């Protein structure tokens, strides 16, 4: 069977309605991981969705205890055909955010798959049930086309806590490292650059959240009686934040900036134009680091955001000087940023600028990752995507947001290749979440081609990757 025949067979299966039926069954499982009363529904996603799909392809499955959150176990599914063949690792999460049932549009429900205007609506259609359903379907098509073989070894790690920041994922990957023993990682999550452009991203920006607080006094005081005599924590904190990031979004502290963009990154990002969708918000060209393109700001640079700011009583403002003020800030950062020294750098900066009254707390973050964009594996995926869709794919050195990719790239040491099957306006984490049917169909063609080619020339692809690494990579 040729590559084109396998893809045609997969698309015929999709067009017959089978994919929609499978996805509808999975969406109907209310697997909200942030609720403590959904434990049985979450387990049902393993028992009714993941495990049967894997066992149908001859995988062995094992539920792995979560050392951090016992109610959110992991699932390891593996199939070894020949120890000499490459091993591909895949990933998916069966949990979703709150359904938020009351806020969905008329005629739509988070737990019922509904087709409308070329989209399938339902919680998890974009994040992540629809995406891993595409990949499992592609794997199944290859398995049947090869008469019960994939042509490579495969291991999947699935979780039920991604929407809770993946508690225990790092610990379990440390525990399973020898058993996984994969050669490369291919998965799907997050959005494409735009609905009409297939996308490959190689990692994600890191993220650090931290809280800034001023506790000036135990209570508020009348502004007429005490104004001009008592410091105002709200005013002080606003100025402290302005010393970190100015009114145009430019970071003011050198330690929070990344290294300059390399020529190769500039070349890659020159082909990228963010925010092209009709439902995307209008961007502000004057916002952020000056001298950078929109793509360079989003995918190649750091941003410092104020996520919340509270002083006094916003709901019922009083004529009083507040006693406290607090804000939560966030640094999104790329590879090369010394993010683990953020707390020391911010503390020293605030002290040097006269803001020693500001306390810094609740600092927590995840690393940035970026697989080498010059690696032959990247060229292979881009060529396969082009051939499968007839469209020039977008290459992103990293996603603008964050994923637990540091676990796969760092702990497991894998080349990470992410092929998303969603788009920026999918309603992820919001009411009316949806999956564009055209993207799901196109995603199935892409993943079927990738999995088929891994069975055809996996050893050759890995040999070229290893030769590139031995030569020093990028």
C-alpha positions in Angstrom: 0.0 0.0 0.0 1.3 3.5 -0.9 1.4 6.5 1.4 -1.4 8.2 -0.6 -3.6 5.1 -0.4 -3.2 4.9 3.4 -4.1 8.6 3.7 -7.1 8.2 1.4 -8.3 5.2 3.4 -8.0 7.3 6.7 -9.9 10.2 5.2 -12.7 7.9 3.9 -13.0 6.5 7.5 -13.2 10.1 8.8 -15.8 11.1 6.2 -18.0 8.1 7.0 -18.8 9.6 10.4 -16.7 7.2 12.5 -14.4 9.9 13.9 -17.4 12.1 14.9 -19.0 9.1 16.7 -15.8 8.3 18.7 -15.2 12.0 19.6 -18.9 12.4 20.7 -18.5 9.4 23.1 -15.4 11.0 24.6 -16.8 14.5 24.9 -19.8 13.0 26.8 -17.5 12.0 29.7 -17.5 15.0 32.1 -13.8 14.6 33.0 -13.3 18.0 34.8 -10.0 17.5 36.7 -10.4 20.7 38.8 -13.5 19.3 40.5 -13.1 16.8 43.4 -16.5 15.2 42.5 -15.4 14.0 39.0 -13.0 11.3 40.0 -15.2 8.5 38.6 -15.7 10.3 35.4 -12.0 10.8 35.0 -11.4 7.1 35.6 -14.1 6.3 33.1 -12.1 8.2 30.5 -9.3 5.7 30.9 -11.6 2.7 31.0 -14.0 3.7 28.2 -11.8 5.8 25.9 -8.0 5.4 26.2 -7.6 1.7 27.2 -10.0 0.2 24.6 -8.3 2.2 21.8 -4.8 1.0 22.9 -5.8 -2.6 23.4 -7.4 -2.7 19.9 -3.9 -2.1 18.5 -2.2 -4.6 20.7 -0.8 -2.2 23.3 -0.3 -3.3 26.9 -1.8 -0.8 29.4 -1.0 -0.1 33.0 -2.4 2.5 35.3 0.4 4.2 37.2 -0.1 5.7 40.7 0.4 9.5 40.9 2.8 10.2 43.9 1.6 13.8 44.1 -2.2 13.5 43.5 -3.6 10.0 44.0 -6.9 10.9 42.4 -5.2 11.7 39.1 -3.3 8.5 38.1 -1.4 8.1 34.8 -1.8 5.6 32.1 1.2 3.9 30.3 0.4 2.2 27.1 3.2 0.4 25.1 3.7 -1.7 22.1 7.1 -3.2 21.2 7.3 -4.9 17.8 11.1 -5.2 17.5 13.8 -3.9 19.8 15.8 -2.7 16.8 13.0 -0.4 15.6 12.7 3.2 16.7 10.4 3.9 19.6 8.0 6.8 19.3 6.5 8.4 22.4 3.1 10.1 22.3 1.0 11.9 24.9 -2.5 13.0 25.6 -4.6 14.2 28.5 -8.2 13.1 29.1 -9.1 15.8 31.6 -10.8 19.1 30.7 -11.4 22.4 32.5 -14.8 23.3 34.1 -17.7 22.7 31.7 -19.2 26.1 32.6 -22.5 24.8 31.3 -24.7 27.9 31.9 -22.5 30.2 29.7 -22.7 28.1 26.5 -24.8 29.5 23.6 -28.3 28.3 23.1 -28.4 24.8 21.7 -24.9 23.9 22.8 -23.7 21.9 25.8 -20.2 21.1 27.0 -21.1 17.4 27.2 -22.9 16.9 23.9 -21.0 17.0 20.6 -22.9 19.4 18.3 -22.0 20.2 14.7 -22.6 23.8 13.6 -21.1 25.8 10.8 -18.2 23.5 10.1 -17.3 23.0 13.7 -17.8 20.4 16.4 -18.7 22.0 19.7 -18.1 20.4 23.1 -15.7 20.6 26.1 -12.4 19.0 25.1 -13.0 19.1 21.4 -9.9 21.3 21.1 -8.2 20.6 24.4 -7.3 17.8 24.3 -9.8 15.1 23.4 -10.2 16.1 19.8 -6.4 16.3 19.3 -5.4 13.0 20.8 -8.4 11.3 19.1 -6.9 12.5 15.7 -3.6 10.9 16.6 -5.1 7.7 17.9 -7.2 7.4 14.8 -4.1 7.9 12.6 -2.2 5.3 14.5 -5.1 2.9 14.1 -5.3 3.5 10.4 -1.5 2.6 10.0 -1.9 -0.4 12.2 -4.7 -1.9 10.1 -3.0 -0.9 6.8 0.1 -2.9 7.8 -2.1 -5.8 8.9 -1.6 -5.5 12.6 1.8 -3.8 12.7 2.9 -0.2 13.1 6.5 -0.6 11.8 7.9 1.0 14.9 7.6 0.7 18.7 5.2 3.1 20.4 4.6 4.2 24.0 1.9 6.6 25.1 1.8 8.4 28.5 -1.7 9.8 29.3 -2.8 11.9 32.2 -5.9 13.2 34.0 -4.4 16.4 35.6 -3.0 18.6 32.8 -5.6 21.3 33.5 -4.2 21.3 37.1 -0.7 21.9 35.9 0.1 18.2 35.6 0.8 17.3 39.3 3.1 14.3 39.4 4.0 14.2 35.7 7.7 15.0 36.3 8.0 12.4 39.1 6.3 9.7 37.1 8.5 10.4 34.1 11.6 10.1 36.3 10.2 6.8 37.6 9.3 5.5 34.1 12.4 6.8 32.2 14.0 3.4 31.7 10.7 1.8 30.6 9.8 4.6 28.1 13.3 4.7 26.5 12.0 6.4 23.4 13.8 8.0 20.5 11.5 10.9 19.7 8.3 12.5 20.9 5.3 13.4 18.8 2.1 14.9 20.2 -0.7 17.4 19.7 -1.9 20.2 21.9 -2.3 24.0 21.7 -3.3 25.9 18.6 -1.9 26.2 15.1 -0.6 29.6 14.1 -3.9 30.1 12.2 -6.8 28.0 11.1 -5.6 27.7 7.5 -1.9 26.9 8.1 -0.6 23.6 9.5 1.9 24.2 12.2 4.8 22.5 13.9 6.2 23.8 17.1 9.3 22.5 18.9 8.7 23.5 22.5 7.1 26.2 24.6 7.9 29.4 26.4 8.4 29.0 30.1 6.3 30.7 32.7 6.9 32.2 36.2 4.2 33.7 38.3 5.0 35.8 41.4 3.1 38.0 43.8 4.1 41.5 44.8 2.5 42.9 48.1 2.7 46.0 50.3 1.3 45.7 53.8 1.6 49.3 55.0 -0.8 49.1 58.0 -3.5 46.9 59.5 -6.5 49.0 58.4 -7.6 51.8 56.0 -7.7 55.5 57.0 -9.9 58.4 55.8 -8.2 60.1 52.9 -9.4 63.6 54.0 -7.9 63.2 57.5 -4.7 61.4 56.5 -4.1 62.1 52.8 -0.6 63.4 52.3 0.6 61.9 55.6 0.2 58.2 55.0 1.8 56.3 52.2 -0.6 54.8 49.7 0.3 51.1 49.0 -1.7 51.2 45.8 0.2 54.1 44.4 3.5 52.6 45.6 2.8 49.2 44.1 1.7 50.7 40.8 5.0 52.5 40.6 7.0 49.5 41.6 5.4 47.5 38.8 6.1 50.4 36.4 9.8 50.1 37.3 9.7 46.5 36.0 7.6 47.0 32.9 6.7 50.4 31.4 3.4 51.7 30.0 4.2 50.3 26.6 4.9 46.8 27.8 8.7 47.0 27.5 10.6 45.1 30.3 12.7 47.5 32.2 14.9 45.0 34.1 17.7 43.4 32.0 17.7 40.2 34.0 14.2 39.4 32.8 15.1 39.7 29.1 16.3 36.9 27.0 19.5 36.8 24.8 19.2 38.5 21.5 17.5 36.6 18.7 19.9 34.6 16.6 20.0 35.0 12.8 18.5 31.6 12.3 15.5 32.4 14.6 15.0 35.7 12.9 14.9 33.8 9.5 12.3 31.3 10.9 10.1 33.9 12.4 10.2 36.1 9.3 7.8 33.6 7.7 5.3 33.9 10.6 2.4 36.4 10.9 0.4 36.0 14.2 -3.2 37.1 14.8 -4.5 36.6 11.3 -7.9 35.0 12.2 -11.1 36.9 11.8 -12.0 36.3 15.5 -8.6 37.3 16.8 -8.3 40.5 18.8 -6.7 43.6 17.2 -3.0 43.8 18.2 -1.2 46.9 19.3 2.0 47.3 17.1 3.5 49.8 19.6 3.2 47.3 22.5 6.2 45.3 23.8 9.9 45.2 23.0 10.7 47.9 20.4 12.4 46.9 17.2 10.9 43.4 17.0 8.3 42.0 14.7 5.0 40.6 16.0 6.3 37.1 15.6 9.6 37.9 17.3 7.7 39.4 20.3 5.4 36.4 20.6 7.7 33.5 19.9 11.2 34.8 20.4 11.0 37.2 23.4 9.9 37.6 27.0 6.8 39.4 28.2 6.0 40.6 31.7 2.2 40.7 32.4 0.2 42.0 35.3 -2.5 39.4 35.8 -4.3 41.0 38.7 -4.0 44.1 40.9 -6.0 44.7 44.1 -6.1 47.6 46.5 -8.9 48.9 48.6 -12.4 47.6 47.7 -13.0 47.8 43.9 -16.6 46.8 44.3 -17.4 49.6 46.8 -14.6 52.2 46.8 -14.3 54.2 50.0 -12.8 57.6 50.6 -9.9 55.9 52.4 -6.2 55.2 52.0 -5.9 51.4 51.7 -3.7 49.6 54.1 -2.6 46.9 51.6 -2.1 46.4 47.9 -1.2 43.2 46.0 -0.6 42.1 42.4 0.1 38.9 40.6 2.6 39.2 37.8 3.8 36.7 35.2 6.9 36.4 33.1 6.6 34.3 29.9 10.1 33.6 28.7 12.1 31.8 26.0 15.1 29.5 26.2 18.2 31.3 27.5 16.5 33.3 30.2 18.0 32.9 33.7 14.5 32.4 35.1 15.6 30.5 38.2 17.2 33.7 39.5 14.1 35.8 38.9 13.3 36.2 42.6 16.8 37.5 43.4 16.9 39.8 40.3 13.5 41.4 41.0 14.3 41.8 44.7 17.5 43.6 44.0 15.8 45.8 41.4 13.0 46.8 43.7 15.4 47.6 46.5 17.6 49.7 44.2 14.6 51.7 43.0 13.3 52.5 46.5 10.6 49.8 46.8 12.0 47.8 49.7 8.5 47.9 51.2 7.3 45.5 48.5 7.4 41.8 49.4 7.9 39.1 46.8 6.2 35.7 47.3 4.6 32.7 45.7 7.3 32.4 43.0 6.7 29.3 40.9 7.5 28.5 37.3 8.3 26.0 34.6 11.2 26.0 32.2 11.2 27.0 28.5 12.1 24.4 25.9 13.0 24.5 22.2 14.2 21.6 20.1 16.8 22.4 17.5 15.0 23.8 14.5 17.9 22.8 12.2 17.6 19.1 13.1 16.7 16.8 10.1 13.6 15.5 12.0 12.2 19.0 11.7 12.7 19.0 8.0 11.1 15.6 7.7 7.9 16.7 9.6 7.6 19.9 7.6 7.9 18.0 4.3 5.4 15.4 5.4 2.9 18.1 6.4 3.3 19.9 3.1 2.9 16.7 1.1 -0.2 15.7 3.1 -2.0 19.0 2.9 -0.6 20.9 -0.1 0.0 23.8 2.2 3.3 25.4 3.4 3.4 24.7 7.1 4.4 27.2 9.8 7.4 26.4 11.9 7.4 27.9 15.4 10.6 27.5 17.5 8.3 27.3 20.5 4.7 27.9 21.4 3.9 31.3 22.8 2.1 29.6 25.8 3.3 26.9 28.0 3.0 23.1 28.1 4.7 20.4 30.3 7.2 20.0 27.5 10.2 20.4 29.9 9.3 16.9 31.2 9.6 15.3 27.8 12.5 17.4 26.6 14.4 17.6 29.9 13.7 14.6 32.0 13.3 12.1 29.1 15.7 14.0 26.8 13.6 13.6 23.7 13.3 15.6 20.5 9.9 17.1 20.9 7.7 17.6 17.8 4.2 19.1 18.4 1.6 19.1 15.6 -1.5 20.9 16.8 -5.0 20.3 15.5 -6.7 23.4 16.8 -6.6 27.2 16.1 -6.4 30.3 18.3 -10.1 31.1 18.3 -11.2 27.6 19.3 -12.8 28.7 22.6 -10.3 26.6 24.6 -11.0 27.0 28.4 -14.1 29.1 27.5 -17.8 28.6 26.7 -18.5 27.2 23.1 -15.2 25.4 22.8 -15.0 23.8 19.3 -12.9 21.9 16.8 -12.9 22.9 13.2 -13.9 19.8 11.2 -11.5 20.8 8.4 -8.5 21.0 10.8 -9.4 17.6 12.3 -9.6 16.1 8.8 -6.3 17.7 7.8 -4.7 16.7 11.0 -5.7 13.0 10.4 -4.0 13.2 7.0 -0.8 14.7 8.5 -0.5 12.2 11.4 -1.3 9.2 9.2 1.5 10.2 6.9 3.9 10.8 9.8 3.2 7.5 11.4 3.2 5.6 8.1 6.6 7.1 7.2 8.0 6.2 10.6 7.3 2.6 9.8 8.8 3.0 6.3 12.0 4.9 7.1 12.2 5.4 10.9 15.7 4.0 11.2 17.0 6.3 8.5 15.4 9.3 10.1 16.9 8.6 13.4 20.3 8.0 11.9 20.3 11.4 10.3 19.1 13.0 13.6 21.9 11.3 15.5 24.5 12.3 13.0 23.3 15.9 13.3 23.6 15.8 17.1 27.0 14.2 16.9 28.1 17.2 14.7 27.1 19.6 17.4 23.5 20.5 16.2 22.6 24.1 15.9 
